[in-house]
Amino acid sequence: VQLQAFGGGLVQAGGYLRLTCTASGRTFSDYAMGWFRQAPGKDREFVAAISWRGRSTRYADSVEGRFTIARVNTRNTVYLQMNSLKAEDTAIYYCAADRNYGQTTYDYWGQGTEVTVSS
């Protein structure tokens, strides 16, 4: 499955952004989806995940209550709504897909979209 993420940009602290990831090549609803991020000088970290039909979601503690992951299977799209952004949310964000839900490794990755939060 091919993934393309977009929607990043520069935003002030306290602001919001919505990231979008579109998928092609396979049946989208066969895949759980996730968002990850990598800040400068740091390892890539998990942000959020959503199950195949969107009935289950989970979040990193650092974004719980501020970020929301959602998917529209008819549009082959997954979103990450990011509210109350903080400087520490600055990173390159990646979407990922895997047939399994709830694991830390994903088989398919998109290119990143950069998010910069100014304080």
MOLINTA-V441921 format. One record per residue. N is the residue number from 0. RES is the residue in three letters. PSI is psi in whole degrees, 0 to 359 (* if undefined). BURIAL is b if it has 24 or more other C-alpha atoms within 12 Angstrom, else e. Layout:
n=N res=RES psi=PSI burial=BURIAL
n=N res=RES psi=PSI burial=BURIAL
This chain:
n=0 res=VAL psi=137 burial=b
n=1 res=GLN psi=136 burial=b
n=2 res=LEU psi=141 burial=b
n=3 res=GLN psi=121 burial=b
n=4 res=ALA psi=144 burial=b
n=5 res=PHE psi=173 burial=b
n=6 res=GLY psi=356 burial=b
n=7 res=GLY psi=173 burial=b
n=8 res=GLY psi=192 burial=b
n=9 res=LEU psi=130 burial=b
n=10 res=VAL psi=151 burial=b
n=11 res=GLN psi=154 burial=e
n=12 res=ALA psi=138 burial=e
n=13 res=GLY psi=348 burial=e
n=14 res=GLY psi=193 burial=b
n=15 res=TYR psi=159 burial=b
n=16 res=LEU psi=155 burial=b
n=17 res=ARG psi=121 burial=b
n=18 res=LEU psi=146 burial=b
n=19 res=THR psi=141 burial=b
n=20 res=CYS psi=123 burial=b
n=21 res=THR psi=146 burial=b
n=22 res=ALA psi=151 burial=b
n=23 res=SER psi=161 burial=b
n=24 res=GLY psi=333 burial=e
n=25 res=ARG psi=175 burial=e
n=26 res=THR psi=112 burial=e
n=27 res=PHE psi=320 burial=b
n=28 res=SER psi=356 burial=b
n=29 res=ASP psi=354 burial=e
n=30 res=TYR psi=133 burial=b
n=31 res=ALA psi=151 burial=b
n=32 res=MET psi=150 burial=b
n=33 res=GLY psi=159 burial=b
n=34 res=TRP psi=138 burial=b
n=35 res=PHE psi=167 burial=b
n=36 res=ARG psi=155 burial=b
n=37 res=GLN psi=115 burial=b
n=38 res=ALA psi=158 burial=b
n=39 res=PRO psi=128 burial=e
n=40 res=GLY psi=7 burial=e
n=41 res=LYS psi=164 burial=e
n=42 res=ASP psi=158 burial=e
n=43 res=ARG psi=140 burial=e
n=44 res=GLU psi=153 burial=b
n=45 res=PHE psi=141 burial=b
n=46 res=VAL psi=305 burial=b
n=47 res=ALA psi=157 burial=b
n=48 res=ALA psi=156 burial=b
n=49 res=ILE psi=141 burial=b
n=50 res=SER psi=178 burial=b
n=51 res=TRP psi=319 burial=b
n=52 res=ARG psi=8 burial=b
n=53 res=GLY psi=10 burial=b
n=54 res=ARG psi=339 burial=e
n=55 res=SER psi=140 burial=e
n=56 res=THR psi=157 burial=b
n=57 res=ARG psi=156 burial=b
n=58 res=TYR psi=154 burial=b
n=59 res=ALA psi=149 burial=e
n=60 res=ASP psi=326 burial=e
n=61 res=SER psi=341 burial=e
n=62 res=VAL psi=352 burial=b
n=63 res=GLU psi=130 burial=e
n=64 res=GLY psi=347 burial=e
n=65 res=ARG psi=326 burial=b
n=66 res=PHE psi=149 burial=b
n=67 res=THR psi=128 burial=b
n=68 res=ILE psi=140 burial=b
n=69 res=ALA psi=160 burial=b
n=70 res=ARG psi=151 burial=b
n=71 res=VAL psi=101 burial=b
n=72 res=ASN psi=329 burial=b
n=73 res=THR psi=344 burial=e
n=74 res=ARG psi=3 burial=e
n=75 res=ASN psi=43 burial=b
n=76 res=THR psi=142 burial=b
n=77 res=VAL psi=143 burial=b
n=78 res=TYR psi=156 burial=b
n=79 res=LEU psi=105 burial=b
n=80 res=GLN psi=122 burial=b
n=81 res=MET psi=114 burial=b
n=82 res=ASN psi=164 burial=b
n=83 res=SER psi=49 burial=b
n=84 res=LEU psi=146 burial=b
n=85 res=LYS psi=161 burial=b
n=86 res=ALA psi=325 burial=e
n=87 res=GLU psi=356 burial=e
n=88 res=ASP psi=354 burial=b
n=89 res=THR psi=124 burial=b
n=90 res=ALA psi=172 burial=b
n=91 res=ILE psi=128 burial=b
n=92 res=TYR psi=136 burial=b
n=93 res=TYR psi=141 burial=b
n=94 res=CYS psi=154 burial=b
n=95 res=ALA psi=157 burial=b
n=96 res=ALA psi=146 burial=b
n=97 res=ASP psi=150 burial=b
n=98 res=ARG psi=337 burial=b
n=99 res=ASN psi=149 burial=e
n=100 res=TYR psi=142 burial=b
n=101 res=GLY psi=11 burial=e
n=102 res=GLN psi=171 burial=e
n=103 res=THR psi=349 burial=e
n=104 res=THR psi=142 burial=e
n=105 res=TYR psi=146 burial=b
n=106 res=ASP psi=328 burial=e
n=107 res=TYR psi=139 burial=b
n=108 res=TRP psi=144 burial=b
n=109 res=GLY psi=174 burial=b
n=110 res=GLN psi=160 burial=b
n=111 res=GLY psi=163 burial=b
n=112 res=THR psi=132 burial=b
n=113 res=GLU psi=133 burial=b
n=114 res=VAL psi=126 burial=b
n=115 res=THR psi=124 burial=b
n=116 res=VAL psi=118 burial=b
n=117 res=SER psi=139 burial=e
n=118 res=SER psi=* burial=e
